[in-house]
């Protein structure tokens, strides 16, 4: 069976994003599966870097892509040790 193309309403998109992608935007089922890989891509309209992963509802078989964008960074509690052979003066120049 060929997957049916579905149209999205802004309400469905907002509801799905607001649910933190915990339920299908079409049937509201929580029986979702995702690809384990995340692909990097550039947005066709703005050229920004995005990541995406395929999603599928096990209840109604709807398929879509979740799209992610880097919005910030947070420091780790512990800093990694400098790489072996890195000199103090090299680190100061970075």
PDB file of N, CA, C and O in Angstrom:
ATOM      1  N   UNK A   1       0.844  -1.171   0.000  1.00  0.00           N
ATOM      2  CA  UNK A   1       0.000   0.000   0.000  1.00  0.00           C
ATOM      3  C   UNK A   1       0.897   1.245   0.000  1.00  0.00           C
ATOM      4  O   UNK A   1       1.819   1.346   0.809  1.00  0.00           O
ATOM      5  N   UNK A   2       0.631   2.171  -0.890  1.00  0.00           N
ATOM      6  CA  UNK A   2       1.379   3.417  -0.976  1.00  0.00           C
ATOM      7  C   UNK A   2       0.929   4.362   0.125  1.00  0.00           C
ATOM      8  O   UNK A   2      -0.270   4.570   0.311  1.00  0.00           O
ATOM      9  N   UNK A   3       1.894   4.947   0.869  1.00  0.00           N
ATOM     10  CA  UNK A   3       1.495   5.893   1.921  1.00  0.00           C
ATOM     11  C   UNK A   3       0.730   7.072   1.321  1.00  0.00           C
ATOM     12  O   UNK A   3       1.088   7.585   0.261  1.00  0.00           O
ATOM     13  N   UNK A   4      -0.306   7.481   2.001  1.00  0.00           N
ATOM     14  CA  UNK A   4      -1.142   8.592   1.563  1.00  0.00           C
ATOM     15  C   UNK A   4      -0.489   9.908   1.987  1.00  0.00           C
ATOM     16  O   UNK A   4      -0.070  10.060   3.134  1.00  0.00           O
ATOM     17  N   UNK A   5      -0.405  10.859   1.047  1.00  0.00           N
ATOM     18  CA  UNK A   5       0.079  12.198   1.385  1.00  0.00           C
ATOM     19  C   UNK A   5      -0.989  12.883   2.214  1.00  0.00           C
ATOM     20  O   UNK A   5      -2.160  12.899   1.833  1.00  0.00           O
ATOM     21  N   UNK A   6      -0.602  13.440   3.323  1.00  0.00           N
ATOM     22  CA  UNK A   6      -1.546  14.136   4.192  1.00  0.00           C
ATOM     23  C   UNK A   6      -1.166  15.598   4.261  1.00  0.00           C
ATOM     24  O   UNK A   6       0.013  15.950   4.207  1.00  0.00           O
ATOM     25  N   UNK A   7      -2.151  16.430   4.378  1.00  0.00           N
ATOM     26  CA  UNK A   7      -1.859  17.853   4.535  1.00  0.00           C
ATOM     27  C   UNK A   7      -1.869  18.190   6.025  1.00  0.00           C
ATOM     28  O   UNK A   7      -2.557  17.548   6.818  1.00  0.00           O
ATOM     29  N   UNK A   8      -1.102  19.196   6.380  1.00  0.00           N
ATOM     30  CA  UNK A   8      -0.949  19.614   7.760  1.00  0.00           C
ATOM     31  C   UNK A   8      -1.671  20.922   7.977  1.00  0.00           C
ATOM     32  O   UNK A   8      -1.623  21.817   7.134  1.00  0.00           O
ATOM     33  N   UNK A   9      -2.330  21.028   9.093  1.00  0.00           N
ATOM     34  CA  UNK A   9      -2.844  22.326   9.509  1.00  0.00           C
ATOM     35  C   UNK A   9      -1.847  22.909  10.500  1.00  0.00           C
ATOM     36  O   UNK A   9      -1.097  22.162  11.128  1.00  0.00           O
ATOM     37  N   UNK A  10      -1.825  24.203  10.648  1.00  0.00           N
ATOM     38  CA  UNK A  10      -0.925  24.817  11.618  1.00  0.00           C
ATOM     39  C   UNK A  10      -1.267  24.347  13.027  1.00  0.00           C
ATOM     40  O   UNK A  10      -0.384  24.223  13.876  1.00  0.00           O
ATOM     41  N   UNK A  11      -2.539  24.088  13.273  1.00  0.00           N
ATOM     42  CA  UNK A  11      -2.970  23.580  14.580  1.00  0.00           C
ATOM     43  C   UNK A  11      -2.347  22.215  14.868  1.00  0.00           C
ATOM     44  O   UNK A  11      -1.926  21.952  15.995  1.00  0.00           O
ATOM     45  N   UNK A  12      -2.284  21.337  13.848  1.00  0.00           N
ATOM     46  CA  UNK A  12      -1.659  20.027  14.032  1.00  0.00           C
ATOM     47  C   UNK A  12      -0.170  20.163  14.314  1.00  0.00           C
ATOM     48  O   UNK A  12       0.359  19.501  15.207  1.00  0.00           O
ATOM     49  N   UNK A  13       0.507  21.019  13.555  1.00  0.00           N
ATOM     50  CA  UNK A  13       1.936  21.230  13.755  1.00  0.00           C
ATOM     51  C   UNK A  13       2.190  21.774  15.155  1.00  0.00           C
ATOM     52  O   UNK A  13       3.047  21.261  15.875  1.00  0.00           O
ATOM     53  N   UNK A  14       1.456  22.803  15.542  1.00  0.00           N
ATOM     54  CA  UNK A  14       1.630  23.398  16.872  1.00  0.00           C
ATOM     55  C   UNK A  14       1.321  22.391  17.978  1.00  0.00           C
ATOM     56  O   UNK A  14       2.023  22.346  18.988  1.00  0.00           O
ATOM     57  N   UNK A  15       0.281  21.589  17.795  1.00  0.00           N
ATOM     58  CA  UNK A  15      -0.076  20.579  18.796  1.00  0.00           C
ATOM     59  C   UNK A  15       0.997  19.517  18.952  1.00  0.00           C
ATOM     60  O   UNK A  15       1.310  19.101  20.067  1.00  0.00           O
ATOM     61  N   UNK A  16       1.563  19.077  17.830  1.00  0.00           N
ATOM     62  CA  UNK A  16       2.612  18.058  17.859  1.00  0.00           C
ATOM     63  C   UNK A  16       3.874  18.609  18.525  1.00  0.00           C
ATOM     64  O   UNK A  16       4.445  17.961  19.402  1.00  0.00           O
ATOM     65  N   UNK A  17       4.305  19.787  18.115  1.00  0.00           N
ATOM     66  CA  UNK A  17       5.493  20.401  18.711  1.00  0.00           C
ATOM     67  C   UNK A  17       5.239  20.680  20.191  1.00  0.00           C
ATOM     68  O   UNK A  17       6.121  20.459  21.020  1.00  0.00           O
ATOM     69  N   UNK A  18       4.045  21.163  20.530  1.00  0.00           N
ATOM     70  CA  UNK A  18       3.704  21.449  21.920  1.00  0.00           C
ATOM     71  C   UNK A  18       3.665  20.202  22.790  1.00  0.00           C
ATOM     72  O   UNK A  18       3.903  20.278  23.995  1.00  0.00           O
ATOM     73  N   UNK A  19       3.365  19.048  22.186  1.00  0.00           N
ATOM     74  CA  UNK A  19       3.340  17.789  22.942  1.00  0.00           C
ATOM     75  C   UNK A  19       4.733  17.186  23.063  1.00  0.00           C
ATOM     76  O   UNK A  19       4.904  16.096  23.609  1.00  0.00           O
ATOM     77  N   UNK A  20       5.729  17.909  22.547  1.00  0.00           N
ATOM     78  CA  UNK A  20       7.118  17.431  22.518  1.00  0.00           C
ATOM     79  C   UNK A  20       7.200  16.111  21.779  1.00  0.00           C
ATOM     80  O   UNK A  20       7.884  15.180  22.204  1.00  0.00           O
ATOM     81  N   UNK A  21       6.497  16.049  20.673  1.00  0.00           N
ATOM     82  CA  UNK A  21       6.421  14.914  19.748  1.00  0.00           C
ATOM     83  C   UNK A  21       6.094  13.590  20.444  1.00  0.00           C
ATOM     84  O   UNK A  21       6.681  12.554  20.131  1.00  0.00           O
ATOM     85  N   UNK A  22       5.162  13.635  21.383  1.00  0.00           N
ATOM     86  CA  UNK A  22       4.768  12.439  22.123  1.00  0.00           C
ATOM     87  C   UNK A  22       3.540  11.744  21.547  1.00  0.00           C
ATOM     88  O   UNK A  22       3.218  10.627  21.952  1.00  0.00           O
ATOM     89  N   UNK A  23       2.848  12.393  20.603  1.00  0.00           N
ATOM     90  CA  UNK A  23       1.664  11.756  20.033  1.00  0.00           C
ATOM     91  C   UNK A  23       1.518  12.123  18.563  1.00  0.00           C
ATOM     92  O   UNK A  23       1.975  13.182  18.133  1.00  0.00           O
ATOM     93  N   UNK A  24       0.887  11.257  17.802  1.00  0.00           N
ATOM     94  CA  UNK A  24       0.682  11.452  16.370  1.00  0.00           C
ATOM     95  C   UNK A  24      -0.160  12.711  16.132  1.00  0.00           C
ATOM     96  O   UNK A  24      -1.176  12.909  16.799  1.00  0.00           O
ATOM     97  N   UNK A  25       0.255  13.555  15.192  1.00  0.00           N
ATOM     98  CA  UNK A  25      -0.522  14.766  14.921  1.00  0.00           C
ATOM     99  C   UNK A  25      -1.863  14.483  14.245  1.00  0.00           C
ATOM    100  O   UNK A  25      -2.713  15.371  14.178  1.00  0.00           O
ATOM    101  N   UNK A  26      -2.068  13.260  13.742  1.00  0.00           N
ATOM    102  CA  UNK A  26      -3.312  12.924  13.061  1.00  0.00           C
ATOM    103  C   UNK A  26      -4.298  12.191  13.965  1.00  0.00           C
ATOM    104  O   UNK A  26      -5.450  12.602  14.096  1.00  0.00           O
ATOM    105  N   UNK A  27      -3.836  11.087  14.597  1.00  0.00           N
ATOM    106  CA  UNK A  27      -4.775  10.274  15.385  1.00  0.00           C
ATOM    107  C   UNK A  27      -4.552  10.389  16.896  1.00  0.00           C
ATOM    108  O   UNK A  27      -5.325   9.835  17.678  1.00  0.00           O
ATOM    109  N   UNK A  28      -3.493  11.108  17.314  1.00  0.00           N
ATOM    110  CA  UNK A  28      -3.153  11.345  18.726  1.00  0.00           C
ATOM    111  C   UNK A  28      -2.619  10.112  19.455  1.00  0.00           C
ATOM    112  O   UNK A  28      -2.460  10.138  20.676  1.00  0.00           O
ATOM    113  N   UNK A  29      -2.341   9.034  18.721  1.00  0.00           N
ATOM    114  CA  UNK A  29      -1.766   7.843  19.333  1.00  0.00           C
ATOM    115  C   UNK A  29      -0.360   8.141  19.843  1.00  0.00           C
ATOM    116  O   UNK A  29       0.354   8.962  19.266  1.00  0.00           O
ATOM    117  N   UNK A  30       0.032   7.479  20.916  1.00  0.00           N
ATOM    118  CA  UNK A  30       1.392   7.608  21.440  1.00  0.00           C
ATOM    119  C   UNK A  30       2.283   6.478  20.937  1.00  0.00           C
ATOM    120  O   UNK A  30       3.433   6.360  21.360  1.00  0.00           O
ATOM    121  N   UNK A  31       1.766   5.659  20.050  1.00  0.00           N
ATOM    122  CA  UNK A  31       2.508   4.520  19.495  1.00  0.00           C
ATOM    123  C   UNK A  31       3.328   4.992  18.288  1.00  0.00           C
ATOM    124  O   UNK A  31       2.970   4.723  17.142  1.00  0.00           O
ATOM    125  N   UNK A  32       4.433   5.699  18.561  1.00  0.00           N
ATOM    126  CA  UNK A  32       5.275   6.245  17.510  1.00  0.00           C
ATOM    127  C   UNK A  32       6.575   5.468  17.436  1.00  0.00           C
ATOM    128  O   UNK A  32       7.074   4.952  18.436  1.00  0.00           O
ATOM    129  N   UNK A  33       7.111   5.398  16.227  1.00  0.00           N
ATOM    130  CA  UNK A  33       8.449   4.834  16.081  1.00  0.00           C
ATOM    131  C   UNK A  33       9.273   5.809  15.258  1.00  0.00           C
ATOM    132  O   UNK A  33       8.746   6.561  14.439  1.00  0.00           O
ATOM    133  N   UNK A  34      10.574   5.778  15.493  1.00  0.00           N
ATOM    134  CA  UNK A  34      11.474   6.707  14.833  1.00  0.00           C
ATOM    135  C   UNK A  34      12.667   5.958  14.275  1.00  0.00           C
ATOM    136  O   UNK A  34      13.039   4.897  14.775  1.00  0.00           O
ATOM    137  N   UNK A  35      13.254   6.512  13.248  1.00  0.00           N
ATOM    138  CA  UNK A  35      14.525   5.997  12.748  1.00  0.00           C
ATOM    139  C   UNK A  35      15.579   6.333  13.795  1.00  0.00           C
ATOM    140  O   UNK A  35      15.502   7.369  14.455  1.00  0.00           O
ATOM    141  N   UNK A  36      16.542   5.470  13.937  1.00  0.00           N
ATOM    142  CA  UNK A  36      17.577   5.747  14.928  1.00  0.00           C
ATOM    143  C   UNK A  36      18.600   6.749  14.423  1.00  0.00           C
ATOM    144  O   UNK A  36      19.359   7.313  15.211  1.00  0.00           O
ATOM    145  N   UNK A  37      18.629   6.976  13.115  1.00  0.00           N
ATOM    146  CA  UNK A  37      19.603   7.915  12.577  1.00  0.00           C
ATOM    147  C   UNK A  37      18.996   9.308  12.466  1.00  0.00           C
ATOM    148  O   UNK A  37      17.787   9.471  12.303  1.00  0.00           O
ATOM    149  N   UNK A  38      19.856  10.292  12.557  1.00  0.00           N
ATOM    150  CA  UNK A  38      19.450  11.687  12.390  1.00  0.00           C
ATOM    151  C   UNK A  38      20.287  12.238  11.242  1.00  0.00           C
ATOM    152  O   UNK A  38      21.515  12.150  11.273  1.00  0.00           O
ATOM    153  N   UNK A  39      19.635  12.802  10.236  1.00  0.00           N
ATOM    154  CA  UNK A  39      20.330  13.338   9.073  1.00  0.00           C
ATOM    155  C   UNK A  39      20.473  14.846   9.195  1.00  0.00           C
ATOM    156  O   UNK A  39      19.552  15.531   9.638  1.00  0.00           O
ATOM    157  N   UNK A  40      21.631  15.358   8.800  1.00  0.00           N
ATOM    158  CA  UNK A  40      21.851  16.801   8.762  1.00  0.00           C
ATOM    159  C   UNK A  40      21.457  17.321   7.387  1.00  0.00           C
ATOM    160  O   UNK A  40      21.658  16.639   6.382  1.00  0.00           O
ATOM    161  N   UNK A  41      20.902  18.515   7.340  1.00  0.00           N
ATOM    162  CA  UNK A  41      20.515  19.114   6.068  1.00  0.00           C
ATOM    163  C   UNK A  41      20.508  20.630   6.210  1.00  0.00           C
ATOM    164  O   UNK A  41      20.603  21.163   7.316  1.00  0.00           O
ATOM    165  N   UNK A  42      20.395  21.312   5.084  1.00  0.00           N
ATOM    166  CA  UNK A  42      20.272  22.767   5.079  1.00  0.00           C
ATOM    167  C   UNK A  42      18.864  23.121   4.664  1.00  0.00           C
ATOM    168  O   UNK A  42      18.321  22.524   3.735  1.00  0.00           O
ATOM    169  N   UNK A  43      18.261  24.091   5.346  1.00  0.00           N
ATOM    170  CA  UNK A  43      16.924  24.535   5.010  1.00  0.00           C
ATOM    171  C   UNK A  43      16.893  25.169   3.631  1.00  0.00           C
ATOM    172  O   UNK A  43      17.743  26.003   3.319  1.00  0.00           O
ATOM    173  N   UNK A  44      15.926  24.789   2.794  1.00  0.00           N
ATOM    174  CA  UNK A  44      15.873  25.329   1.439  1.00  0.00           C
ATOM    175  C   UNK A  44      15.557  26.822   1.394  1.00  0.00           C
ATOM    176  O   UNK A  44      15.939  27.509   0.447  1.00  0.00           O
ATOM    177  N   UNK A  45      14.870  27.320   2.402  1.00  0.00           N
ATOM    178  CA  UNK A  45      14.465  28.721   2.381  1.00  0.00           C
ATOM    179  C   UNK A  45      15.471  29.652   3.049  1.00  0.00           C
ATOM    180  O   UNK A  45      15.657  30.787   2.610  1.00  0.00           O
ATOM    181  N   UNK A  46      16.119  29.176   4.108  1.00  0.00           N
ATOM    182  CA  UNK A  46      16.990  30.070   4.868  1.00  0.00           C
ATOM    183  C   UNK A  46      18.451  29.639   4.911  1.00  0.00           C
ATOM    184  O   UNK A  46      19.293  30.399   5.389  1.00  0.00           O
ATOM    185  N   UNK A  47      18.775  28.445   4.428  1.00  0.00           N
ATOM    186  CA  UNK A  47      20.155  27.979   4.424  1.00  0.00           C
ATOM    187  C   UNK A  47      20.695  27.595   5.781  1.00  0.00           C
ATOM    188  O   UNK A  47      21.878  27.273   5.895  1.00  0.00           O
ATOM    189  N   UNK A  48      19.858  27.618   6.836  1.00  0.00           N
ATOM    190  CA  UNK A  48      20.306  27.216   8.173  1.00  0.00           C
ATOM    191  C   UNK A  48      20.490  25.703   8.229  1.00  0.00           C
ATOM    192  O   UNK A  48      19.902  24.960   7.444  1.00  0.00           O
ATOM    193  N   UNK A  49      21.313  25.268   9.169  1.00  0.00           N
ATOM    194  CA  UNK A  49      21.589  23.855   9.367  1.00  0.00           C
ATOM    195  C   UNK A  49      20.494  23.243  10.243  1.00  0.00           C
ATOM    196  O   UNK A  49      20.179  23.778  11.306  1.00  0.00           O
ATOM    197  N   UNK A  50      19.923  22.144   9.806  1.00  0.00           N
ATOM    198  CA  UNK A  50      18.879  21.439  10.547  1.00  0.00           C
ATOM    199  C   UNK A  50      19.237  19.962  10.652  1.00  0.00           C
ATOM    200  O   UNK A  50      20.086  19.466   9.911  1.00  0.00           O
ATOM    201  N   UNK A  51      18.595  19.278  11.560  1.00  0.00           N
ATOM    202  CA  UNK A  51      18.691  17.832  11.660  1.00  0.00           C
ATOM    203  C   UNK A  51      17.278  17.295  11.569  1.00  0.00           C
ATOM    204  O   UNK A  51      16.330  17.934  12.027  1.00  0.00           O
ATOM    205  N   UNK A  52      17.140  16.127  10.981  1.00  0.00           N
ATOM    206  CA  UNK A  52      15.808  15.552  10.823  1.00  0.00           C
ATOM    207  C   UNK A  52      15.868  14.043  11.023  1.00  0.00           C
ATOM    208  O   UNK A  52      16.888  13.399  10.780  1.00  0.00           O
ATOM    209  N   UNK A  53      14.748  13.507  11.471  1.00  0.00           N
ATOM    210  CA  UNK A  53      14.610  12.069  11.636  1.00  0.00           C
ATOM    211  C   UNK A  53      13.194  11.669  11.231  1.00  0.00           C
ATOM    212  O   UNK A  53      12.236  12.401  11.478  1.00  0.00           O
ATOM    213  N   UNK A  54      13.077  10.515  10.614  1.00  0.00           N
ATOM    214  CA  UNK A  54      11.774  10.041  10.151  1.00  0.00           C
ATOM    215  C   UNK A  54      10.951   9.484  11.307  1.00  0.00           C
ATOM    216  O   UNK A  54      11.477   8.816  12.197  1.00  0.00           O
ATOM    217  N   UNK A  55       9.674   9.766  11.278  1.00  0.00           N
ATOM    218  CA  UNK A  55       8.736   9.301  12.302  1.00  0.00           C
ATOM    219  C   UNK A  55       7.605   8.542  11.616  1.00  0.00           C
ATOM    220  O   UNK A  55       7.279   8.806  10.458  1.00  0.00           O
ATOM    221  N   UNK A  56       7.006   7.592  12.347  1.00  0.00           N
ATOM    222  CA  UNK A  56       5.848   6.861  11.835  1.00  0.00           C
ATOM    223  C   UNK A  56       4.943   6.490  12.992  1.00  0.00           C
ATOM    224  O   UNK A  56       5.405   6.065  14.051  1.00  0.00           O
ATOM    225  N   UNK A  57       3.636   6.659  12.773  1.00  0.00           N
ATOM    226  CA  UNK A  57       2.643   6.260  13.765  1.00  0.00           C
ATOM    227  C   UNK A  57       2.294   4.797  13.522  1.00  0.00           C
ATOM    228  O   UNK A  57       1.920   4.427  12.409  1.00  0.00           O
ATOM    229  N   UNK A  58       2.411   3.972  14.541  1.00  0.00           N
ATOM    230  CA  UNK A  58       2.072   2.558  14.419  1.00  0.00           C
ATOM    231  C   UNK A  58       0.572   2.332  14.380  1.00  0.00           C
ATOM    232  O   UNK A  58       0.121   1.261  13.973  1.00  0.00           O
ATOM    233  N   UNK A  59      -0.210   3.320  14.797  1.00  0.00           N
ATOM    234  CA  UNK A  59      -1.658   3.184  14.827  1.00  0.00           C
ATOM    235  C   UNK A  59      -2.292   3.501  13.466  1.00  0.00           C
ATOM    236  O   UNK A  59      -3.081   2.705  12.957  1.00  0.00           O
ATOM    237  N   UNK A  60      -1.955   4.662  12.868  1.00  0.00           N
ATOM    238  CA  UNK A  60      -2.595   5.066  11.609  1.00  0.00           C
ATOM    239  C   UNK A  60      -1.640   5.066  10.417  1.00  0.00           C
ATOM    240  O   UNK A  60      -2.045   5.394   9.302  1.00  0.00           O
ATOM    241  N   UNK A  61      -0.362   4.697  10.646  1.00  0.00           N
ATOM    242  CA  UNK A  61       0.673   4.628   9.604  1.00  0.00           C
ATOM    243  C   UNK A  61       1.039   5.970   8.985  1.00  0.00           C
ATOM    244  O   UNK A  61       1.649   5.995   7.916  1.00  0.00           O
ATOM    245  N   UNK A  62       0.693   7.074   9.612  1.00  0.00           N
ATOM    246  CA  UNK A  62       1.135   8.379   9.122  1.00  0.00           C
ATOM    247  C   UNK A  62       2.659   8.441   9.232  1.00  0.00           C
ATOM    248  O   UNK A  62       3.248   7.875  10.153  1.00  0.00           O
ATOM    249  N   UNK A  63       3.280   9.126   8.294  1.00  0.00           N
ATOM    250  CA  UNK A  63       4.729   9.284   8.290  1.00  0.00           C
ATOM    251  C   UNK A  63       5.079  10.755   8.131  1.00  0.00           C
ATOM    252  O   UNK A  63       4.398  11.491   7.417  1.00  0.00           O
ATOM    253  N   UNK A  64       6.154  11.181   8.807  1.00  0.00           N
ATOM    254  CA  UNK A  64       6.612  12.564   8.713  1.00  0.00           C
ATOM    255  C   UNK A  64       8.046  12.627   9.189  1.00  0.00           C
ATOM    256  O   UNK A  64       8.606  11.624   9.631  1.00  0.00           O
ATOM    257  N   UNK A  65       8.638  13.799   9.099  1.00  0.00           N
ATOM    258  CA  UNK A  65       9.977  14.030   9.612  1.00  0.00           C
ATOM    259  C   UNK A  65       9.912  15.032  10.751  1.00  0.00           C
ATOM    260  O   UNK A  65       9.259  16.070  10.642  1.00  0.00           O
ATOM    261  N   UNK A  66      10.592  14.716  11.841  1.00  0.00           N
ATOM    262  CA  UNK A  66      10.819  15.702  12.892  1.00  0.00           C
ATOM    263  C   UNK A  66      12.032  16.514  12.459  1.00  0.00           C
ATOM    264  O   UNK A  66      13.018  15.950  11.983  1.00  0.00           O
ATOM    265  N   UNK A  67      11.968  17.824  12.619  1.00  0.00           N
ATOM    266  CA  UNK A  67      13.046  18.713  12.201  1.00  0.00           C
ATOM    267  C   UNK A  67      13.562  19.443  13.435  1.00  0.00           C
ATOM    268  O   UNK A  67      12.789  20.022  14.199  1.00  0.00           O
ATOM    269  N   UNK A  68      14.891  19.406  13.619  1.00  0.00           N
ATOM    270  CA  UNK A  68      15.526  20.009  14.789  1.00  0.00           C
ATOM    271  C   UNK A  68      16.522  21.071  14.341  1.00  0.00           C
ATOM    272  O   UNK A  68      17.125  20.961  13.273  1.00  0.00           O
ATOM    273  N   UNK A  69      16.687  22.102  15.170  1.00  0.00           N
ATOM    274  CA  UNK A  69      17.650  23.154  14.900  1.00  0.00           C
ATOM    275  C   UNK A  69      18.407  23.452  16.185  1.00  0.00           C
ATOM    276  O   UNK A  69      17.824  23.477  17.268  1.00  0.00           O
ATOM    277  N   UNK A  70      19.709  23.679  16.058  1.00  0.00           N
ATOM    278  CA  UNK A  70      20.524  24.044  17.209  1.00  0.00           C
ATOM    279  C   UNK A  70      20.129  25.442  17.670  1.00  0.00           C
ATOM    280  O   UNK A  70      20.163  26.390  16.885  1.00  0.00           O
ATOM    281  N   UNK A  71      19.757  25.571  18.931  1.00  0.00           N
ATOM    282  CA  UNK A  71      19.317  26.875  19.446  1.00  0.00           C
ATOM    283  C   UNK A  71      20.240  27.412  20.524  1.00  0.00           C
ATOM    284  O   UNK A  71      20.052  28.536  20.990  1.00  0.00           O
ATOM    285  N   UNK A  72      21.227  26.639  20.927  1.00  0.00           N
ATOM    286  CA  UNK A  72      22.153  27.102  21.951  1.00  0.00           C
ATOM    287  C   UNK A  72      23.051  25.973  22.405  1.00  0.00           C
ATOM    288  O   UNK A  72      22.965  24.850  21.907  1.00  0.00           O
ATOM    289  N   UNK A  73      23.914  26.283  23.358  1.00  0.00           N
ATOM    290  CA  UNK A  73      24.786  25.275  23.954  1.00  0.00           C
ATOM    291  C   UNK A  73      24.796  25.468  25.458  1.00  0.00           C
ATOM    292  O   UNK A  73      24.467  26.542  25.963  1.00  0.00           O
ATOM    293  N   UNK A  74      25.174  24.422  26.162  1.00  0.00           N
ATOM    294  CA  UNK A  74      25.295  24.486  27.618  1.00  0.00           C
ATOM    295  C   UNK A  74      26.592  23.782  28.004  1.00  0.00           C
ATOM    296  O   UNK A  74      26.894  22.717  27.466  1.00  0.00           O
ATOM    297  N   UNK A  75      27.360  24.352  28.920  1.00  0.00           N
ATOM    298  CA  UNK A  75      28.620  23.718  29.315  1.00  0.00           C
ATOM    299  C   UNK A  75      28.363  22.421  30.080  1.00  0.00           C
ATOM    300  O   UNK A  75      27.356  22.280  30.774  1.00  0.00           O
ATOM    301  N   UNK A  76      29.274  21.498  29.940  1.00  0.00           N
ATOM    302  CA  UNK A  76      29.230  20.278  30.734  1.00  0.00           C
ATOM    303  C   UNK A  76      29.727  20.610  32.131  1.00  0.00           C
ATOM    304  O   UNK A  76      30.458  21.582  32.318  1.00  0.00           O
ATOM    305  N   UNK A  77      29.339  19.818  33.097  1.00  0.00           N
ATOM    306  CA  UNK A  77      29.779  20.082  34.469  1.00  0.00           C
ATOM    307  C   UNK A  77      31.287  19.944  34.605  1.00  0.00           C
ATOM    308  O   UNK A  77      31.920  20.682  35.361  1.00  0.00           O
ATOM    309  N   UNK A  78      31.864  18.990  33.865  1.00  0.00           N
ATOM    310  CA  UNK A  78      33.308  18.794  33.930  1.00  0.00           C
ATOM    311  C   UNK A  78      33.883  19.058  32.550  1.00  0.00           C
ATOM    312  O   UNK A  78      33.326  18.624  31.542  1.00  0.00           O
ATOM    313  N   UNK A  79      34.994  19.766  32.511  1.00  0.00           N
ATOM    314  CA  UNK A  79      35.658  20.036  31.247  1.00  0.00           C
ATOM    315  C   UNK A  79      36.560  18.867  30.918  1.00  0.00           C
ATOM    316  O   UNK A  79      37.173  18.288  31.815  1.00  0.00           O
ATOM    317  N   UNK A  80      36.655  18.509  29.650  1.00  0.00           N
ATOM    318  CA  UNK A  80      37.558  17.403  29.291  1.00  0.00           C
ATOM    319  C   UNK A  80      39.017  17.831  29.454  1.00  0.00           C
ATOM    320  O   UNK A  80      39.355  19.008  29.326  1.00  0.00           O
ATOM    321  N   UNK A  81      39.861  16.857  29.736  1.00  0.00           N
ATOM    322  CA  UNK A  81      41.291  17.133  29.850  1.00  0.00           C
ATOM    323  C   UNK A  81      41.826  17.535  28.479  1.00  0.00           C
ATOM    324  O   UNK A  81      41.310  17.081  27.458  1.00  0.00           O
ATOM    325  N   UNK A  82      42.854  18.382  28.446  1.00  0.00           N
ATOM    326  CA  UNK A  82      43.429  18.769  27.158  1.00  0.00           C
ATOM    327  C   UNK A  82      43.971  17.539  26.435  1.00  0.00           C
ATOM    328  O   UNK A  82      44.415  16.578  27.063  1.00  0.00           O
ATOM    329  N   UNK A  83      43.929  17.586  25.117  1.00  0.00           N
ATOM    330  CA  UNK A  83      44.456  16.476  24.330  1.00  0.00           C
ATOM    331  C   UNK A  83      45.946  16.340  24.591  1.00  0.00           C
ATOM    332  O   UNK A  83      46.648  17.332  24.788  1.00  0.00           O
ATOM    333  N   UNK A  84      46.417  15.112  24.591  1.00  0.00           N
ATOM    334  CA  UNK A  84      47.828  14.858  24.833  1.00  0.00           C
ATOM    335  C   UNK A  84      48.652  15.559  23.759  1.00  0.00           C
ATOM    336  O   UNK A  84      48.318  15.499  22.576  1.00  0.00           O
ATOM    337  N   UNK A  85      49.724  16.220  24.171  1.00  0.00           N
ATOM    338  CA  UNK A  85      50.578  16.928  23.222  1.00  0.00           C
ATOM    339  C   UNK A  85      50.142  18.363  22.980  1.00  0.00           C
ATOM    340  O   UNK A  85      50.811  19.087  22.243  1.00  0.00           O
ATOM    341  N   UNK A  86      49.038  18.795  23.583  1.00  0.00           N
ATOM    342  CA  UNK A  86      48.595  20.183  23.442  1.00  0.00           C
ATOM    343  C   UNK A  86      49.373  21.030  24.433  1.00  0.00           C
ATOM    344  O   UNK A  86      49.461  20.688  25.612  1.00  0.00           O
ATOM    345  N   UNK A  87      49.928  22.116  23.968  1.00  0.00           N
ATOM    346  CA  UNK A  87      50.718  22.986  24.830  1.00  0.00           C
ATOM    347  C   UNK A  87      49.850  24.123  25.340  1.00  0.00           C
ATOM    348  O   UNK A  87      48.885  24.526  24.690  1.00  0.00           O
ATOM    349  N   UNK A  88      50.207  24.639  26.522  1.00  0.00           N
ATOM    350  CA  UNK A  88      49.461  25.738  27.130  1.00  0.00           C
ATOM    351  C   UNK A  88      49.373  26.935  26.192  1.00  0.00           C
ATOM    352  O   UNK A  88      48.310  27.545  26.080  1.00  0.00           O
ATOM    353  N   UNK A  89      50.478  27.292  25.509  1.00  0.00           N
ATOM    354  CA  UNK A  89      50.450  28.457  24.625  1.00  0.00           C
ATOM    355  C   UNK A  89      49.496  28.225  23.448  1.00  0.00           C
ATOM    356  O   UNK A  89      48.882  29.177  22.966  1.00  0.00           O
ATOM    357  N   UNK A  90      49.360  26.979  22.978  1.00  0.00           N
ATOM    358  CA  UNK A  90      48.431  26.674  21.892  1.00  0.00           C
ATOM    359  C   UNK A  90      46.996  26.891  22.347  1.00  0.00           C
ATOM    360  O   UNK A  90      46.176  27.390  21.576  1.00  0.00           O
ATOM    361  N   UNK A  91      46.679  26.528  23.576  1.00  0.00           N
ATOM    362  CA  UNK A  91      45.327  26.697  24.101  1.00  0.00           C
ATOM    363  C   UNK A  91      44.999  28.188  24.261  1.00  0.00           C
ATOM    364  O   UNK A  91      43.859  28.597  24.038  1.00  0.00           O
ATOM    365  N   UNK A  92      46.001  29.008  24.651  1.00  0.00           N
ATOM    366  CA  UNK A  92      45.755  30.437  24.823  1.00  0.00           C
ATOM    367  C   UNK A  92      45.474  31.124  23.494  1.00  0.00           C
ATOM    368  O   UNK A  92      44.783  32.142  23.471  1.00  0.00           O
ATOM    369  N   UNK A  93      45.982  30.604  22.399  1.00  0.00           N
ATOM    370  CA  UNK A  93      45.790  31.217  21.092  1.00  0.00           C
ATOM    371  C   UNK A  93      44.419  30.901  20.504  1.00  0.00           C
ATOM    372  O   UNK A  93      44.007  31.557  19.547  1.00  0.00           O
ATOM    373  N   UNK A  94      43.703  29.926  21.041  1.00  0.00           N
ATOM    374  CA  UNK A  94      42.396  29.554  20.502  1.00  0.00           C
ATOM    375  C   UNK A  94      41.346  30.575  20.847  1.00  0.00           C
ATOM    376  O   UNK A  94      40.185  30.417  20.470  1.00  0.00           O
TER     377      UNK A  94
END
